[in-house]
Amino acid sequence: MKVTLKDVASQAGVGTATVERVLNGRGGVRPETVEKVFLAARRLEYRQSLPAHRGLIRIEVILVRPETSFYSRLNRAFERIAASLDDSIVVHRTFVRENEPAQFARYIASPTARRSALIVVAPDHADVVTSVRKAAGLGIPVVQIMTRPAPELPYVGIDNYAAGRTAAHYMSGMLAQRPGSFVALCHSGAYENHKERIRGFSSYLSEKGSNEHRFIEVMFDLDDEHNAMELLQAALRREPGIIGVYSAGGDNKGVARVLEAYKARRPFWVGHELTGETQDYLRRGIMSIVLDQAPEVQARRSIDLALNRLGLIEVEISAEPVRFLTITSENL
């Protein structure tokens, strides 16, 4: 059945005169209303060619820590995806300071420009989570990427609990004949993904670990190289029997600098994110295993999910966790 102006108007919640103005490019209509009409026409597959609306659909991606290799990699992935989309869709990337949650929450609640959808790496802070939920309550698609502090909202990322269990599985298995202690480092308690990794690591050792192994400490290094070095060095001095180190956060430089000095009885080290640096650590035998969470896949799936929720694509988007990769020196 042929789609009419009246059908588009009903779908968009506006009058037919407004639809006619938008579809004929006559101007004088608020951008928010133009967006509604444009999306309604696309969803209904209105056959009349639509006027060009460059940047009409604005997907905002809020990221943190652009100086880190992981978020730089994620940012580049979004940049490449944005370049492949049609002119009506723009992907705007914003970096917000994670250590200022009040400011983070204000930015989510009061963006500097209109947004059609939001993709966000959200710290697990009450104000930030409240703002994320309020944004979703306004009716725009909200996608959490990397971490999921609001469990009821869509999430794209790995199963972090499983990643922690995987780290413990390899560590306890490879060190089965070597008694000693395990320690872990992570950014802080600010991110649900890090907390889930530590929970998974601990739960595996409690359920399936050897009586010869003890998980003795979690250290919060804020993903800072010098903090990581100081904390790990202090732990190794206090407990000479440390044989396993799990870095659940993003800083690996500090851990590498400390463990590089341990050659005869170097601890088994499992960390996250495949970078040029971690590849080098693997090749040199400083690092044992890297769990990589494929940020390029996360970026693509989160954009596809936002477009799907906007009604711009009909492809079914998997709700399963993104598969993480286990990298050793043998499969680089």
C-alpha positions, 0 to 999 in steps of 0.5 A, spaced: 500 500 500 502 506 498 505 511 503 502 518 504 503 524 507 498 523 512 501 516 514 508 520 515 505 525 519 501 520 523 508 517 524 511 523 526 506 526 530 505 532 526 501 535 521 501 534 514 502 541 512 509 540 516 511 534 513 509 537 506 514 543 508 520 538 510 519 533 504 519 539 499 525 543 503 521 549 504 524 551 511 521 554 517 521 548 521 525 546 527 530 541 527 527 537 532 521 536 528 525 535 521 528 530 524 522 526 526 519 527 519 525 525 516 525 518 521 518 517 520 519 517 512 525 513 512 521 508 517 515 508 512 519 507 506 516 513 503 517 513 496 518 520 494 526 522 494 527 526 501 531 532 501 538 532 503 539 534 510 546 534 512 548 532 519 540 532 521 541 525 525 546 527 530 549 521 534 553 523 540 559 518 543 562 520 550 568 517 551 574 518 556 581 518 557 583 520 549 591 519 551 590 512 552 592 507 547 585 503 548 580 509 547 585 512 542 583 506 538 576 506 540 576 513 537 579 512 531 574 506 530 568 511 531 571 516 526 572 510 520 565 508 521 562 516 521 566 516 514 562 511 511 555 513 513 551 517 509 551 525 509 544 525 514 548 522 519 554 525 523 557 521 529 560 527 534 565 524 539 566 528 546 571 526 551 569 528 558 573 528 564 572 521 568 574 524 575 569 529 575 563 525 575 558 532 577 561 535 570 560 528 567 553 528 569 551 535 567 554 534 560 549 528 559 543 532 562 545 538 558 549 537 551 551 543 548 548 541 541 541 537 540 543 529 539 538 524 536 542 518 540 547 517 545 553 512 546 556 513 552 562 510 557 559 511 563 563 511 570 559 508 575 557 514 579 550 515 582 549 522 578 552 520 572 547 513 572 541 518 573 543 522 568 544 516 563 537 514 565 534 521 564 537 521 557 534 515 556 527 517 559 527 523 553 526 517 548 532 517 545 536 511 544 542 510 549 547 505 548 552 504 554 559 501 551 564 498 555 561 498 561 554 497 564 552 501 570 545 502 568 543 494 567 536 495 564 539 499 558 542 497 552 550 495 553 555 493 547 561 490 550 565 484 553 562 479 558 567 482 563 565 477 569 567 472 564 574 475 562 576 475 569 574 468 570 578 467 564 584 470 567 584 466 573 583 460 569 589 461 565 593 463 571 591 458 576 592 452 570 599 455 568 601 455 575 598 449 578 605 446 580 607 453 583 605 455 590 604 462 591 600 468 591 596 472 586 594 480 586 590 484 581 590 491 579 585 496 576 583 503 575 578 504 581 571 502 583 569 507 578 567 503 572 563 497 573 567 493 567 573 493 572 569 491 578 566 485 574 573 483 572 575 482 579 569 479 581 570 474 576 577 473 577 576 472 585 570 467 584 574 462 579 579 462 584 574 461 590 571 455 586 576 452 582 583 454 584 588 450 588 589 450 595 596 452 594 594 459 591 591 465 595 588 471 592 591 476 597 590 483 594 586 488 589 590 495 588 587 501 585 592 504 580 587 509 577 591 507 570 597 511 572 604 508 570 607 511 577 601 509 581 602 502 578 609 501 579 609 503 586 603 499 588 606 493 585 613 494 587 610 495 595 606 488 594 612 484 591 616 487 597 611 485 602 609 478 599 615 475 596 611 469 594 607 473 589 607 468 582 601 471 579 599 478 577 592 480 573 591 487 571 584 488 570 585 496 568 588 499 562 595 501 564 600 496 563 607 500 562 608 500 570 606 493 571 611 491 565 617 496 568 616 492 574 616 485 572 621 486 567 626 486 573 624 479 575 627 474 570 628 468 574 622 467 577 617 472 573 610 472 575 605 470 570 602 476 568 595 477 565 592 483 562 587 487 557 588 490 550 592 488 545 597 494 543 604 495 540 606 495 547 603 489 549 605 485 543 612 487 545 611 485 552 608 478 550 614 477 545 619 479 550 616 474 555 614 479 560 607 479 559 603 472 559 596 473 556 593 479 553 585 479 553 583 484 547 576 486 547 575 488 540 574 496 540 572 496 533 567 491 534 564 494 539 564 501 536 561 498 530 555 494 534 554 500 538 553 505 532 548 499 528 544 499 535 543 506 535 541 506 528 536 500 529 533 504 535 532 510 530 529 506 525 534 507 520 536 500 519 532 493 520 538 489 521 538 485 527 543 487 532 546 481 536 545 482 544 550 477 546 556 480 549 562 481 544 567 476 544 574 477 547 580 475 544 586 471 548 592 473 545 599 470 547 606 470 544 604 464 539 598 467 536 600 475 535 
